[in-house]
C-alpha cells in the first residue's frame, strides 16, 4: 500500500493496514515522530545522524525522462511485534539538490529490503499519473451532480473507461515491444518474394492472372450531360 502524506501521517490508517497484515510505504511530514531505541525524535533530526555509507542510490521506477533515481536511507523503528511485522523510516534525498528530502513510514515483513520499500513508494507516481489520465481523457473531474448516486455513477463510468484505455495502451505497447525485438529475416522479405513470384508466374503464363491480387481494369466515365437535369447512362 502506498499513499501521500495526508493519509500516511494518520496513525490510525497505518495501524489499520498492520491489523490487516498489509505492508505499506506511505509519505509522512518532516515532523513525523520516530521512536527508535529508547528515544523519540523527529524525522528531520535523523538526517545528521546518517553516515555517508548508509545511503544507497536506487531507482523508484521509470519516469518521463528516464529512471527516477535518488539516494535512499533506512532507519529501523520500534514496533510491538518486530518478528512478525517490522517498521522503518525511509528517507529519500535528491541527487541534484541534497537539501530536498522526503520521508516515508514503512511497514511489512521483517525480511523486507530497502529496494522493496523503494519500489512500493515509487508506485505512488503511477497512481497520480492514472488520476491525471482519468481527469484529462476520461472526464473524471467533469461531473455536475448534486447527489451521491449521481457522483458515484459518474466516477464509476470514468474509472471503467480508464481501465479500458489502460488495457488498450498496455496491449499496444506490448505489441510494439514485440515488433521491435523480433529478429529480421535476411535476404528477400516475404513481400519481395511474393512480388517476384507473381512476376515470374505472369511471365510464364501470360493469360493467367494472379489469384491473390484483384484484376485491374479501366472504367469508362459517363460524358457530361448536354442538358441540365438529364439522366446519365
Secondary structure, 3 states (H helix, E strand, C coil): CEECHHHHCCHHHHHHHHHCCCCEEEEECCCCEEEECCEEEEHHHHHHHCCHHHCEEEEEEEECCEEEEEEEEEEEECCCCCCCCEEEEEEEECCCCCCCEEEEEEEECCCCCHHHHHHHHHHHHHHHHHHHHHHHHCCCCCCCCCCHHHHHHHHHHHHHHHHHHHHHHHHHHHHHHHHHHCCCCCCCCHHHHHHHHHHHHHHHCCCCCCCCCCCCCCCCCCCCCCCCCCCCC
